[in-house]
């Protein structure tokens, strides 16, 4: 048994070495990703399946849970949280929208949150092309909305932002670890 | 020993299944189903979140590392350009003349078409480029590349609509000693302005940009 455990460990090490080997050039630990509303807009576009114009795009980076306790520890309650990694998360609205009942004009914004266990404040700020929330400037806020997070049964390994179609608009779903939150957008 | 071998084979199979079973066709990303806890949500609905892309997205700015400079209060000039692209891996394949055929459209990336944005008008190989956003792609040949800026924004890189081409430039391409495992595109400062360096496998080219 000891011997097979050792073999398995060796296997694991060699498998991970295989993966590392292919990464000579520096890649981000928390890779960037993008989401759209309508969902998968670029794919719909090349398939000629677009039925409504592009309303929103989010460019964000995706940290991994990686065995860590996220909310209340890695992401501290009551502190500004960058909703991503690396470059500040950017949302672009291609038309005016209503976010949780408040108007938000078309344009580009950075997004942040102040999470608590029972509620999150979501922030839209006009200082774009900046890194993280380390230099967050509240005077450049455009809108703050409050939402209620919920629990997830299966934890999400990678920090995820995605739009989900609902009647008259979209939910922006934000999921990480065992928490999910929705922001309602009407376009 | 036999038991140990069986155990290993089973373990390896399980690894392989985990690694390859749930890749989405388009992005190669793994997907994970997550379920909201019913008590706190009206519907016991399941949604699928995508895992991290096989060819992850990245971003490059000029001035180099502009967001970090901005955060630390060290900017000395306004932002000139920003590039958003995805980074495929060589992964043991011959890239130029192999995976990418000479004379064909190459998306300079993966997944979404690569997007370049100029925050000010710039000059490339003598042509004046209006400020704004473009998708950028390439037609590679053995000794030169044609780089094209196209107005068909927010599209997937596999299908280029050449009728929306706006500018094109020819640049030389060089073989280099270093093998770039991941497609790498970066703005770099030069004596005359800057350049967009494009490197993958053992090929490297530079698009000179004046502003």
Boltz contact constraints between the chains, C-beta under 6 A:
constraints:
  - contact:
      token1: [A, 3]
      token2: [B, 4]
      max_distance: 6.0
  - contact:
      token1: [A, 4]
      token2: [B, 4]
      max_distance: 6.0
  - contact:
      token1: [A, 4]
      token2: [B, 7]
      max_distance: 6.0
  - contact:
      token1: [A, 7]
      token2: [B, 8]
      max_distance: 6.0
  - contact:
      token1: [A, 8]
      token2: [B, 11]
      max_distance: 6.0
  - contact:
      token1: [A, 22]
      token2: [B, 89]
      max_distance: 6.0
  - contact:
      token1: [A, 22]
      token2: [B, 181]
      max_distance: 6.0
  - contact:
      token1: [A, 24]
      token2: [B, 181]
      max_distance: 6.0
  - contact:
      token1: [A, 25]
      token2: [B, 180]
      max_distance: 6.0
  - contact:
      token1: [A, 25]
      token2: [B, 181]
      max_distance: 6.0
  - contact:
      token1: [A, 25]
      token2: [B, 182]
      max_distance: 6.0
  - contact:
      token1: [A, 25]
      token2: [B, 184]
      max_distance: 6.0
  - contact:
      token1: [A, 27]
      token2: [B, 182]
      max_distance: 6.0
  - contact:
      token1: [A, 31]
      token2: [B, 52]
      max_distance: 6.0
  - contact:
      token1: [A, 31]
      token2: [B, 56]
      max_distance: 6.0
  - contact:
      token1: [A, 32]
      token2: [B, 57]
      max_distance: 6.0
  - contact:
      token1: [A, 32]
      token2: [B, 58]
      max_distance: 6.0
  - contact:
      token1: [A, 33]
      token2: [B, 57]
      max_distance: 6.0
  - contact:
      token1: [A, 41]
      token2: [B, 154]
      max_distance: 6.0
  - contact:
      token1: [A, 42]
      token2: [B, 112]
      max_distance: 6.0
  - contact:
      token1: [A, 42]
      token2: [B, 154]
      max_distance: 6.0
  - contact:
      token1: [A, 42]
      token2: [B, 155]
      max_distance: 6.0
  - contact:
      token1: [A, 42]
      token2: [B, 156]
      max_distance: 6.0
  - contact:
      token1: [A, 43]
      token2: [B, 156]
      max_distance: 6.0
  - contact:
      token1: [A, 45]
      token2: [B, 155]
      max_distance: 6.0
  - contact:
      token1: [A, 46]
      token2: [B, 156]
      max_distance: 6.0
  - contact:
      token1: [A, 46]
      token2: [B, 159]
      max_distance: 6.0
  - contact:
      token1: [A, 54]
      token2: [B, 154]
      max_distance: 6.0
  - contact:
      token1: [A, 62]
      token2: [B, 52]
      max_distance: 6.0
  - contact:
      token1: [A, 87]
      token2: [B, 59]
      max_distance: 6.0
  - contact:
      token1: [A, 87]
      token2: [B, 67]
      max_distance: 6.0
  - contact:
      token1: [A, 129]
      token2: [B, 67]
      max_distance: 6.0
  - contact:
      token1: [A, 129]
      token2: [B, 79]
      max_distance: 6.0
  - contact:
      token1: [A, 130]
      token2: [B, 67]
      max_distance: 6.0
  - contact:
      token1: [A, 130]
      token2: [B, 70]
      max_distance: 6.0
  - contact:
      token1: [A, 130]
      token2: [B, 71]
      max_distance: 6.0
  - contact:
      token1: [A, 131]
      token2: [B, 67]
      max_distance: 6.0
  - contact:
      token1: [A, 131]
      token2: [B, 68]
      max_distance: 6.0
  - contact:
      token1: [A, 131]
      token2: [B, 71]
      max_distance: 6.0
  - contact:
      token1: [A, 134]
      token2: [B, 71]
      max_distance: 6.0
  - contact:
      token1: [A, 135]
      token2: [B, 71]
      max_distance: 6.0
  - contact:
      token1: [A, 150]
      token2: [B, 36]
      max_distance: 6.0
  - contact:
      token1: [A, 150]
      token2: [B, 40]
      max_distance: 6.0
  - contact:
      token1: [A, 150]
      token2: [B, 41]
      max_distance: 6.0
  - contact:
      token1: [A, 151]
      token2: [B, 37]
      max_distance: 6.0
  - contact:
      token1: [A, 151]
      token2: [B, 40]
      max_distance: 6.0
  - contact:
      token1: [A, 152]
      token2: [B, 34]
      max_distance: 6.0
  - contact:
      token1: [A, 153]
      token2: [B, 35]
      max_distance: 6.0
  - contact:
      token1: [A, 153]
      token2: [B, 37]
      max_distance: 6.0
  - contact:
      token1: [A, 154]
      token2: [B, 34]
      max_distance: 6.0
  - contact:
      token1: [A, 154]
      token2: [B, 35]
      max_distance: 6.0
  - contact:
      token1: [A, 156]
      token2: [B, 34]
      max_distance: 6.0
  - contact:
      token1: [A, 156]
      token2: [B, 49]
      max_distance: 6.0
  - contact:
      token1: [A, 158]
      token2: [B, 52]
      max_distance: 6.0
  - contact:
      token1: [A, 160]
      token2: [B, 49]
      max_distance: 6.0
  - contact:
      token1: [A, 175]
      token2: [B, 49]
      max_distance: 6.0
